[in-house]
Amino acid sequence: MAKISSAKKELDMSTLWGGTASSADTHPRAAWFRASKYAMFIHWGLYSEAGGMWNGTAWHGISEWMMRRARIPVREYETLAARFNPTDFNADDWARLAKAAGMRYLVLTSKHHEGFAMFKSKASPFNIVDATPFKRDPIAELSAACKKHGLGLGFYYSQFLDWHERDAAGNDWEFSKEQVPDKDFNRYLYGKAIPQITELLTNYGDIALIWFDTPGSITRQACEELQALIRRLQPKCLINSRIGNGLGDYSSLGDQEVPLTGPAGLWETCDTHNDTWAYSVNDHHWKSPTELLSRLVRVVSLGGTYLLNVGPTGKGIIPESSAEILRRAGAWLKRNGEAVYETTRSLIPAQAWGVTTAKPGKLYLHILNWPTRGTLLVPGIKGVIKKASILSTGELLAVSRKQGVIAITIPLLAPEKPHTVIVLDMPGGIKGAASAFSVYPDLMNHLPAPFAKLTDCTLAKKAWMEKFGDWHHTQVVHQIVTGSVIEWHFNSLGKGLFNLSLEYDCLPEGDASEFELTLGANRWRFPVFCTGNRHANRFRFRTECLGVVEMAKAGPAVLKLEAMSINDAAHPRPYRVE
Ligand code: FHN
């Protein structure tokens, strides 16, 4: 059901995530990027040695930010380097894990905001070869391992924030403008960032992509210079949109954002296996294989790439519980990868049973929620079906079509875990209807905000953090006033009784605002209740059962919610809720 809400204070995500990229499919590596679909992100640096603990205090959330959050003086932080000795690091093991997981390339933090280079750098002695007892260059080792295993290699580089440098941005506890009156970002840009990016693009062979981050207030001119440098040194190297100022070759969405609708052009979602990017001794919140694969195929079905992060320890080990889950998801990809790699975006919207991907002449149905009545319904697809089968076993399935809806006879229990893919062979071509927004009688259906027709209210994207840096995203119906109308037009694929729930967030002043629900002959009013104060912009959605509605027949239907009286602080009634 829909999410209805708003945030009081809006965050400026463009300084964090840089907006969307300007160019796209003409890039020499665009086809490779579009085909790859799944990659490994690795956050590894001095912060991995600390694991989110500093002087006995646990910094919950993204542990690579501990230096900033604990305001650790640079000299003190540098002592981490003296004890950083990842003797268990084995580039080959990481590459083999990425392969077993079904990932096509790796993106490693070459320098994160802490300013420490994970490679030999002449531009700064604060690097793993010169400043640690380890003395090895893991990037050189990884580049050899990636080459050996046929994986692409990309580098994360924090171009704007560098807490180690007085001239760079971000360190406001030792290097604020007041503390350093002659602060000069260009001195950092030309003295460290550009020389290090040059080293990365010169010393390690063919680099698939450079992954910039948190562009902040970096100027367009600086971004253009960085982009020109990369084009000159490695014309085939892709650049993500977090370079800033609308530049870059592909868009990186917000952290951990699995969207409901996919942007145009090349794009990716970067996600992390738990709730931190770098290793944290206190975070064991691993997403299961089911959850990972569901997030992967949701992204892929919208045309995106899924970049999934792992956080190796200070010893250089990817935690085994994380690795084992990746391998299990990878085992599924071995059997079902045909429905993921090299596919194109879905031709119909996500359905209650799951999502679709496509290739010329083939349509893949990813059944994330297995229907229990022995029939899978697929609306909105035109074209002759030569054969329907279970992708991983080849088992043939009977198909019929009634009033434009495909009906596939399926086993009562899902034959594959975590989810089954059914492939439709349609050599004569496939056409899909973007309007095939449907409700199923035997499944849990969601009517998300972006699919609603809105009158006197708006659709808004919302993002907030739970633990520090642990981002959550949603889209909500926003700025609801008395008289606002929210309507979902859908096709009901059967008649029956539906248990209807609404997911909403309501500030204290909106408590007891009243809505009216209409669906066919069903019509009644209901109040919404305060879900609590929204501390630090965190939404607290509540899912509330509104009652049982009857859909008397299959076919087109409209679920309508009308705001009858909306309370807010200024107008006890009637009013405005968001
Ligand atoms: O600040 C960083 C964070 O530490 C992490 O690297 C993520 C990954 O996308 N990027 C920034 C926040 O968006």
Residues whose N, C-alpha, C, O or C-beta is under 5 A from the ligand:
A	BS01	FHN	L16 E64 D213 D255 C270 W277
